[in-house]
Amino acid sequence: MGRPEKNNFSILGLCMRAGKLVTGAQAVEKSIKHGEGVLALIDAAASDGTKKAIHDACEYMQIEYAVLPEGALSRETGKANRMAAAVTDASFAKAIKKCLEQTKQSDTIEGCI
């Protein structure tokens, strides 16, 4: 059975298995504030409060953040109802940013690894 959308952020699963991804809004905010997170990811379906909290933490700590398509975080990490994540490794962050750029350029991307 195929996925309903073509964007595939499977790099998130690799990052999670490597122990370089913090998930959950409160854990992400804490990670950012303690200087551990290098890239924050927010699910498009996150509440306005969650988006604001992560956004404000990122602005204060001067960390980049990105909004992912609805359900991408939960699907790719295998953890239900995840609305936020923080990448704690610069190499993974760079790969995810590259994936996000490719996704912006084309709606037909098959995968980001």
Secondary structure, DSSP 4 states (H G I P E B T S, - for coil): ---SSS---THHHHHHHTT-EEESHHHHHHHHHTT--SEEEEETTS-HHHHHHHHHHHHHHT-EEEEEPTTHHHHHHT-TT--EEEE--HHHHHHHHHHHHHHHH-TT-----
